[in-house]
């Protein structure tokens, strides 16, 4: 466990690399990575395999290749090259020799492997009348190592919690790569486990995880820590999943990521009409930018949300830009300096 700005970070790097990732890569790729890691590339964030292209490893500082001598190199020329066979073998092991069992994930462009690590896929897309049916001839893998930052939502929890057992309906607004999913996961964990230091008691949390990013379920089991009172509906469209959770799991709060698709507004109103709270996110740099997204704009106009939390990367991912009271749209706190 490491720390970042005072927060505990569960970095699934060396241990997870050895336990979760290297065993599902082709032997020659796994051996090359294992040899290069001796020279200290921690913590890795991504490993990219592209057919007939150099193997690329990325950490928070830079990208690395593997030279002919097995050492990490900043130059792609003459470095270790991934083959199509490497990718084929890796996919077979990632899917436990049953690619068909992962078909629903694959057609969405990714699979999730043990440990909660997501593997993005590229290749030849097969279409049918309903859209993408499959991805065949897979030629690229992007392995994103799963990291959790415990406590990264501590700066915003005071604006979300109403009292010892209730919270405000909240929308988190953030551009891409600014930590909104990481913060949302930590919010779920705090609400589920409770926060003894503040007097907040743990409540039943329902996560509708359409893209398997929050809980990172594998065979239905969350690989990320989302709390002891949390139930997860994995791979389900948000507008369907929210209604299912209300009917079946009696949650106190529903948490989902990236609203804005058709039907989301109606589903959110169903949540509120059932007396359930909601915390969700939307892409954007500020509230004004949400006007370009019809479903989200209508929710804003409906005054659904009692809190708007805006993130940016001014001082690193997860910087708190402002918090706005949804009842009168007044600013509760201005541009800050806190980051993940």
KEROPA-816328 format. One record per residue (C-alpha): residue in one letter; z, y, x; residue number from 1. Coordinates in nm, 4 decimals, decimal comma, padded with zeros to 6 digits. Example, Ala and Ser with C-alpha at 12.3 -4.5 7.8 and 13.67 -1.06 7.14 Angstrom:
BEGIN
kolfi / z / y / x / vomar
A / 00,7800 / -00,4500 / 01,2300 / 1
S / 00,7140 / -00,1060 / 01,3670 / 2
//
This chain:
BEGIN
kolfi / z / y / x / vomar
X / 00,0000 / 00,0000 / 00,0000 / 1
X / -00,0969 / 00,3403 / 00,1370 / 2
X / -00,0302 / 00,6932 / 00,0139 / 3
X / -00,2571 / 00,9885 / -00,0565 / 4
X / -00,1108 / 01,3295 / -00,1442 / 5
X / 00,2164 / 01,1533 / -00,2251 / 6
X / 00,0599 / 00,8885 / -00,4502 / 7
X / 00,0700 / 00,5151 / -00,3899 / 8
X / -00,2789 / 00,3756 / -00,3438 / 9
X / -00,3560 / 00,0105 / -00,3970 / 10
X / -00,6416 / -00,0218 / -00,1500 / 11
X / -00,8117 / -00,3527 / -00,2030 / 12
X / -00,9696 / -00,3416 / 00,1382 / 13
X / -00,8895 / -00,5964 / 00,4111 / 14
X / -00,6961 / -00,8420 / 00,1945 / 15
X / -00,9392 / -00,8159 / -00,0964 / 16
X / -01,2362 / -00,8227 / 00,1350 / 17
X / -01,1192 / -01,1548 / 00,2760 / 18
X / -00,9973 / -01,2983 / -00,0545 / 19
X / -01,2445 / -01,1679 / -00,3137 / 20
X / -01,5644 / -01,0481 / -00,1501 / 21
X / -01,6499 / -01,2372 / 00,1683 / 22
X / -01,6259 / -01,5765 / -00,0081 / 23
X / -01,8986 / -01,4732 / -00,2550 / 24
X / -02,1444 / -01,3394 / 00,0026 / 25
X / -02,4024 / -01,5411 / 00,1923 / 26
X / -02,2531 / -01,6916 / 00,5067 / 27
X / -02,4527 / -01,4780 / 00,7485 / 28
X / -02,3703 / -01,1526 / 00,5659 / 29
X / -02,0026 / -01,2452 / 00,5371 / 30
X / -01,9853 / -01,3304 / 00,9077 / 31
X / -02,1488 / -01,0011 / 01,0056 / 32
X / -01,9084 / -00,7957 / 00,7948 / 33
X / -01,6042 / -00,9899 / 00,9101 / 34
X / -01,6981 / -00,9309 / 01,2729 / 35
X / -01,7598 / -00,5593 / 01,2245 / 36
X / -01,4323 / -00,5022 / 01,0360 / 37
X / -01,2384 / -00,5852 / 01,3504 / 38
X / -01,3315 / -00,2395 / 01,4760 / 39
X / -01,1572 / -00,0528 / 01,1934 / 40
X / -01,3668 / 00,0773 / 00,9051 / 41
X / -01,0790 / 00,0948 / 00,6579 / 42
X / -01,0729 / 00,1559 / 00,3756 / 43
X / -01,4201 / 00,0408 / 00,2720 / 44
X / -01,5495 / 00,1819 / -00,0559 / 45
X / -01,8954 / 00,0226 / -00,0857 / 46
X / -02,1029 / -00,2553 / 00,0664 / 47
X / -02,4764 / -00,2332 / -00,0039 / 48
X / -02,7206 / -00,5201 / 00,0282 / 49
X / -03,0925 / -00,4454 / -00,0120 / 50
X / -03,3589 / -00,7087 / 00,0484 / 51
X / -03,5301 / -00,6615 / 00,3864 / 52
X / -03,3198 / -00,3510 / 00,4555 / 53
X / -03,0185 / -00,2898 / 00,6799 / 54
X / -02,6738 / -00,3879 / 00,5543 / 55
X / -02,4756 / -00,0708 / 00,4808 / 56
X / -02,0978 / -00,0286 / 00,4627 / 57
X / -01,9420 / 00,2958 / 00,3431 / 58
X / -01,5917 / 00,4312 / 00,3728 / 59
X / -01,4612 / 00,7738 / 00,2754 / 60
X / -01,5917 / 00,9283 / 00,5958 / 61
X / -01,9380 / 00,7905 / 00,6633 / 62
X / -02,1806 / 00,5002 / 00,6361 / 63
X / -02,2038 / 00,2215 / 00,8918 / 64
X / -02,4663 / -00,0331 / 00,9936 / 65
X / -02,4116 / -00,3416 / 01,2104 / 66
X / -02,5928 / -00,3436 / 01,5435 / 67
X / -02,7424 / -00,6425 / 01,7246 / 68
X / -02,4177 / -00,6733 / 01,9206 / 69
X / -02,2185 / -00,7037 / 01,5964 / 70
X / -02,0543 / -00,3652 / 01,6441 / 71
X / -02,0480 / -00,0935 / 01,3758 / 72
X / -02,3309 / 00,1518 / 01,4355 / 73
X / -02,4316 / 00,4867 / 01,2891 / 74
X / -02,7994 / 00,4058 / 01,3474 / 75
X / -03,0050 / 00,1787 / 01,1180 / 76
X / -03,2645 / 00,0989 / 01,3826 / 77
X / -03,2377 / -00,2609 / 01,5003 / 78
X / -02,9351 / -00,3340 / 01,2829 / 79
X / -02,8467 / -00,6422 / 01,0791 / 80
X / -03,1020 / -00,6928 / 00,7997 / 81
X / -03,0307 / -00,8487 / 00,4610 / 82
X / -03,2806 / -01,1022 / 00,3287 / 83
X / -03,3796 / -01,1892 / -00,0261 / 84
X / -03,2199 / -01,5288 / 00,0299 / 85
X / -02,8903 / -01,3590 / 00,1195 / 86
X / -02,8944 / -01,1769 / -00,2120 / 87
X / -02,9912 / -01,4879 / -00,4071 / 88
X / -02,7115 / -01,6912 / -00,2491 / 89
X / -02,4602 / -01,4124 / -00,3063 / 90
X / -02,5477 / -01,3774 / -00,6752 / 91
X / -02,5143 / -01,7521 / -00,7249 / 92
X / -02,1649 / -01,7494 / -00,5748 / 93
X / -02,0587 / -01,4361 / -00,7608 / 94
X / -02,1591 / -01,5988 / -01,0894 / 95
X / -02,0028 / -01,9329 / -00,9910 / 96
X / -02,3484 / -02,0918 / -01,0011 / 97
X / -02,3859 / -01,9953 / -01,3669 / 98
X / -02,5884 / -01,6759 / -01,3834 / 99
X / -02,6444 / -01,7353 / -01,7547 / 100
X / -02,2701 / -01,6948 / -01,8211 / 101
X / -02,2915 / -01,3402 / -01,6825 / 102
X / -02,6072 / -01,2497 / -01,8752 / 103
X / -02,4470 / -00,9782 / -02,0892 / 104
X / -02,3120 / -00,8000 / -01,7833 / 105
X / -02,6294 / -00,8483 / -01,5810 / 106
X / -02,8504 / -00,6876 / -01,8439 / 107
X / -02,6239 / -00,3823 / -01,8214 / 108
X / -02,6829 / -00,3642 / -01,4470 / 109
X / -02,3617 / -00,5035 / -01,3009 / 110
X / -02,1183 / -00,7912 / -01,2809 / 111
X / -01,7432 / -00,7775 / -01,2186 / 112
X / -01,5965 / -01,0221 / -00,9700 / 113
X / -01,2422 / -01,1399 / -00,9045 / 114
X / -01,0172 / -00,8557 / -00,7962 / 115
X / -01,1911 / -00,6081 / -01,0262 / 116
X / -01,4693 / -00,5225 / -00,7838 / 117
X / -01,7907 / -00,4152 / -00,9535 / 118
X / -02,1291 / -00,5243 / -00,8220 / 119
X / -02,4238 / -00,3078 / -00,9252 / 120
X / -02,7628 / -00,4789 / -00,9513 / 121
X / -03,1248 / -00,3741 / -00,9080 / 122
X / -03,4408 / -00,5789 / -00,9531 / 123
X / -03,7122 / -00,6479 / -01,2091 / 124
X / -03,6082 / -00,5507 / -01,5603 / 125
X / -03,7120 / -00,7771 / -01,8495 / 126
X / -03,7447 / -00,5963 / -02,1839 / 127
X / -03,7544 / -00,7105 / -02,5438 / 128
X / -03,7551 / -00,5269 / -02,8770 / 129
X / -03,3848 / -00,4417 / -02,8484 / 130
X / -03,4041 / -00,3043 / -02,4932 / 131
X / -03,3090 / -00,4592 / -02,1596 / 132
X / -03,2877 / -00,8377 / -02,1927 / 133
X / -03,2284 / -00,9337 / -01,8313 / 134
X / -03,2648 / -00,8329 / -01,4669 / 135
X / -03,4599 / -01,0854 / -01,2618 / 136
X / -03,5686 / -01,1022 / -00,8971 / 137
X / -03,2521 / -00,9173 / -00,7990 / 138
X / -03,3197 / -00,7265 / -00,4791 / 139
X / -03,0179 / -00,4985 / -00,4410 / 140
X / -02,6400 / -00,5289 / -00,4661 / 141
X / -02,3874 / -00,2465 / -00,4525 / 142
X / -02,0363 / -00,3866 / -00,4136 / 143
X / -01,7847 / -00,1181 / -00,5052 / 144
X / -01,4371 / -00,2097 / -00,3851 / 145
X / -01,1781 / -00,1560 / -00,6551 / 146
X / -00,9026 / 00,0890 / -00,5653 / 147
X / -00,6114 / 00,1985 / -00,7800 / 148
X / -00,4116 / 00,5168 / -00,7228 / 149
X / -00,0665 / 00,4823 / -00,8708 / 150
X / 00,0819 / 00,8147 / -00,9804 / 151
X / -00,2411 / 01,0142 / -00,9697 / 152
X / -00,1912 / 01,1247 / -01,3321 / 153
X / 00,1579 / 01,2635 / -01,2686 / 154
X / 00,0345 / 01,6237 / -01,2745 / 155
X / -00,1203 / 01,5881 / -01,6203 / 156
X / 00,1289 / 01,3594 / -01,7968 / 157
X / 00,3508 / 01,6553 / -01,8867 / 158
X / 00,0624 / 01,8058 / -02,0837 / 159
X / -00,0176 / 01,4768 / -02,2601 / 160
X / 00,3327 / 01,3610 / -02,3602 / 161
X / 00,4662 / 01,5278 / -02,6763 / 162
X / 00,8102 / 01,3684 / -02,6873 / 163
X / 00,9866 / 01,0437 / -02,5961 / 164
X / 00,7552 / 00,8326 / -02,8113 / 165
X / 00,4486 / 01,0420 / -02,8963 / 166
X / 00,1532 / 01,1998 / -02,7179 / 167
X / -00,1193 / 01,4585 / -02,7799 / 168
X / -00,4747 / 01,3549 / -02,8634 / 169
X / -00,6440 / 01,4364 / -02,5340 / 170
X / -00,9960 / 01,4780 / -02,3963 / 171
X / -01,0426 / 01,4702 / -02,0187 / 172
X / -01,3524 / 01,6599 / -01,9050 / 173
X / -01,4929 / 01,5915 / -01,5619 / 174
X / -01,8186 / 01,5857 / -01,3643 / 175
X / -01,9166 / 01,2527 / -01,2053 / 176
X / -01,7161 / 01,1357 / -00,9029 / 177
X / -01,4156 / 01,3540 / -00,9816 / 178
X / -01,1630 / 01,0814 / -01,0540 / 179
X / -01,1502 / 01,0815 / -01,4337 / 180
X / -01,1628 / 00,7015 / -01,4704 / 181
X / -00,8966 / 00,6560 / -01,2021 / 182
X / -00,6707 / 00,9098 / -01,3733 / 183
X / -00,7380 / 00,7589 / -01,7169 / 184
X / -00,6338 / 00,4160 / -01,5866 / 185
X / -00,3106 / 00,5606 / -01,4488 / 186
X / -00,2426 / 00,7368 / -01,7806 / 187
X / -00,2800 / 00,4030 / -01,9605 / 188
X / -00,0410 / 00,2397 / -01,7149 / 189
X / 00,2212 / 00,5149 / -01,7568 / 190
X / 00,2048 / 00,5161 / -02,1366 / 191
X / 00,2223 / 00,1373 / -02,1492 / 192
X / 00,5041 / 00,0871 / -01,8984 / 193
X / 00,6973 / 00,3980 / -01,9949 / 194
X / 00,8251 / 00,6712 / -01,7654 / 195
X / 01,2038 / 00,6431 / -01,7303 / 196
X / 01,2266 / 00,9624 / -01,5260 / 197
X / 01,0920 / 01,1654 / -01,8197 / 198
X / 01,2471 / 00,9663 / -02,1019 / 199
X / 00,9111 / 00,8478 / -02,2363 / 200
X / 00,9335 / 00,4976 / -02,3781 / 201
X / 00,6474 / 00,2553 / -02,3285 / 202
X / 00,4112 / 00,2235 / -02,6251 / 203
X / 00,1386 / -00,0195 / -02,7306 / 204
X / -00,1885 / 00,0832 / -02,5674 / 205
X / -00,5340 / -00,0437 / -02,6636 / 206
X / -00,8182 / 00,0000 / -02,4134 / 207
X / -01,1777 / -00,0288 / -02,5306 / 208
X / -01,3499 / -00,0896 / -02,1980 / 209
X / -01,7206 / -00,0806 / -02,2749 / 210
X / -01,8341 / -00,0798 / -01,9109 / 211
X / -01,5475 / -00,2876 / -01,7679 / 212
X / -01,4426 / 00,0025 / -01,5464 / 213
X / -01,0874 / 00,0735 / -01,6599 / 214
X / -00,9307 / -00,2725 / -01,6634 / 215
X / -01,2099 / -00,4527 / -01,4712 / 216
X / -01,1687 / -00,7755 / -01,6635 / 217
X / -01,2900 / -01,1067 / -01,5254 / 218
X / -01,3047 / -01,3817 / -01,7885 / 219
X / -01,1028 / -01,1547 / -02,0160 / 220
X / -00,8173 / -01,0948 / -01,7723 / 221
X / -00,7646 / -00,7373 / -01,6399 / 222
X / -00,7904 / -00,7240 / -01,2617 / 223
X / -00,6474 / -00,3714 / -01,2562 / 224
X / -00,2902 / -00,2880 / -01,3545 / 225
X / -00,3183 / -00,1143 / -01,6928 / 226
X / 00,0408 / -00,1698 / -01,8071 / 227
X / 00,2595 / -00,4347 / -01,9682 / 228
X / 00,1998 / -00,3239 / -02,3288 / 229
X / -00,1763 / -00,2874 / -02,2987 / 230
X / -00,4427 / -00,4883 / -02,4779 / 231
X / -00,8026 / -00,4728 / -02,3567 / 232
X / -01,1261 / -00,5230 / -02,5455 / 233
X / -01,3790 / -00,5716 / -02,2686 / 234
X / -01,7536 / -00,5060 / -02,2827 / 235
X / -01,7429 / -00,3829 / -02,6431 / 236
X / -01,9187 / -00,0656 / -02,7652 / 237
X / -01,6600 / 00,2065 / -02,8170 / 238
X / -01,7436 / 00,2868 / -03,1778 / 239
X / -01,7025 / -00,0801 / -03,2743 / 240
X / -01,4096 / -00,1572 / -03,0461 / 241
X / -01,1908 / 00,1306 / -03,1623 / 242
X / -01,2106 / 00,0088 / -03,5234 / 243
X / -01,1460 / -00,3500 / -03,4178 / 244
X / -00,8340 / -00,2502 / -03,2248 / 245
X / -00,6949 / -00,0582 / -03,5241 / 246
X / -00,7394 / -00,3597 / -03,7510 / 247
X / -00,6057 / -00,6217 / -03,5137 / 248
X / -00,3664 / -00,4847 / -03,2505 / 249
X / -00,1618 / -00,2041 / -03,4198 / 250
X / -00,1747 / 00,0250 / -03,1153 / 251
X / 00,0091 / 00,3537 / -03,0760 / 252
X / -00,2723 / 00,4955 / -02,8644 / 253
X / -00,6334 / 00,4002 / -02,8000 / 254
X / -00,7858 / 00,4789 / -02,4616 / 255
X / -01,1571 / 00,4687 / -02,3878 / 256
X / -01,3952 / 00,6234 / -02,1385 / 257
X / -01,6982 / 00,8502 / -02,1786 / 258
X / -01,7433 / 00,9238 / -02,5463 / 259
X / -02,0573 / 01,0936 / -02,6725 / 260
X / -02,2775 / 00,8162 / -02,8090 / 261
X / -02,3902 / 00,8020 / -03,1682 / 262
X / -02,1107 / 00,6736 / -03,3890 / 263
X / -01,8282 / 00,7760 / -03,1554 / 264
X / -01,7269 / 01,0707 / -03,3744 / 265
X / -01,6824 / 00,8533 / -03,6818 / 266
X / -01,4845 / 00,5989 / -03,4813 / 267
X / -01,2521 / 00,8663 / -03,3419 / 268
X / -01,1827 / 00,9932 / -03,6935 / 269
X / -01,1050 / 00,6354 / -03,7982 / 270
X / -00,8471 / 00,6214 / -03,5189 / 271
X / -00,6812 / 00,9457 / -03,6273 / 272
X / -00,6874 / 00,8534 / -03,9960 / 273
X / -00,4977 / 00,5369 / -03,9059 / 274
X / -00,2241 / 00,7465 / -03,7437 / 275
X / -00,3194 / 00,6310 / -03,3946 / 276
X / -00,3458 / 00,8685 / -03,0959 / 277
X / -00,6493 / 00,8803 / -02,8701 / 278
X / -00,7127 / 00,9675 / -02,5072 / 279
X / -01,0700 / 00,9670 / -02,3860 / 280
X / -01,3106 / 01,1373 / -02,1456 / 281
X / -01,6446 / 01,3157 / -02,1447 / 282
X / -01,8847 / 01,4241 / -01,8721 / 283
X / -01,8962 / 01,7986 / -01,8113 / 284
X / -01,7849 / 02,0827 / -01,5889 / 285
X / -01,6051 / 02,2709 / -01,8678 / 286
X / -01,5688 / 02,2830 / -02,2458 / 287
X / -01,8737 / 02,5067 / -02,2833 / 288
X / -02,0966 / 02,2404 / -02,1316 / 289
X / -01,9918 / 01,9935 / -02,4033 / 290
X / -02,2017 / 02,1936 / -02,6480 / 291
X / -02,5070 / 02,0058 / -02,5247 / 292
X / -02,3642 / 01,6742 / -02,6478 / 293
X / -02,3749 / 01,6620 / -03,0270 / 294
X / -02,1123 / 01,3940 / -03,0918 / 295
X / -01,8599 / 01,5517 / -02,8545 / 296
X / -01,9310 / 01,9048 / -02,9774 / 297
X / -01,8660 / 01,8000 / -03,3354 / 298
X / -01,5312 / 01,6492 / -03,2339 / 299
X / -01,4413 / 01,9774 / -03,0641 / 300
X / -01,5389 / 02,1676 / -03,3776 / 301
X / -01,3337 / 01,9233 / -03,5859 / 302
X / -01,0309 / 02,0230 / -03,3752 / 303
X / -00,9595 / 01,6572 / -03,3074 / 304
X / -00,8130 / 01,7107 / -02,9614 / 305
X / -00,4813 / 01,8817 / -02,9013 / 306
X / -00,5282 / 01,8928 / -02,5252 / 307
X / -00,8319 / 01,9416 / -02,3007 / 308
X / -00,7810 / 01,8528 / -01,9347 / 309
X / -01,0592 / 01,9715 / -01,7032 / 310
X / -01,1014 / 01,8146 / -01,3600 / 311
X / -01,3183 / 01,9121 / -01,0643 / 312
X / -01,3399 / 01,8379 / -00,6923 / 313
X / -01,2468 / 02,1804 / -00,5568 / 314
X / -00,9664 / 02,0315 / -00,3514 / 315
X / -01,0897 / 01,6742 / -00,3549 / 316
X / -01,1548 / 01,4304 / -00,6410 / 317
X / -00,9125 / 01,4698 / -00,9283 / 318
X / -00,8373 / 01,8398 / -00,8757 / 319
X / -00,6849 / 01,9874 / -01,1912 / 320
X / -00,9003 / 02,2846 / -01,2920 / 321
X / -00,7303 / 02,3788 / -01,6193 / 322
X / -00,5476 / 02,2518 / -01,9260 / 323
X / -00,6342 / 02,3970 / -02,2666 / 324
X / -00,4358 / 02,3790 / -02,5900 / 325
X / -00,6754 / 02,2470 / -02,8534 / 326
X / -00,5027 / 02,4168 / -03,1468 / 327
X / -00,5778 / 02,7725 / -03,0380 / 328
X / -00,7924 / 02,7090 / -02,7259 / 329
X / -00,5452 / 02,8935 / -02,5055 / 330
X / -00,5214 / 02,8075 / -02,1370 / 331
X / -00,1948 / 02,6352 / -02,0523 / 332
X / -00,2598 / 02,6271 / -01,6802 / 333
X / -00,5387 / 02,7788 / -01,4744 / 334
X / -00,7227 / 02,6598 / -01,1660 / 335
X / -00,4873 / 02,4501 / -00,9590 / 336
X / -00,4777 / 02,2835 / -00,6207 / 337
X / -00,3659 / 01,9335 / -00,7062 / 338
X / -00,5928 / 01,6400 / -00,6311 / 339
X / -00,5696 / 01,2614 / -00,6275 / 340
//
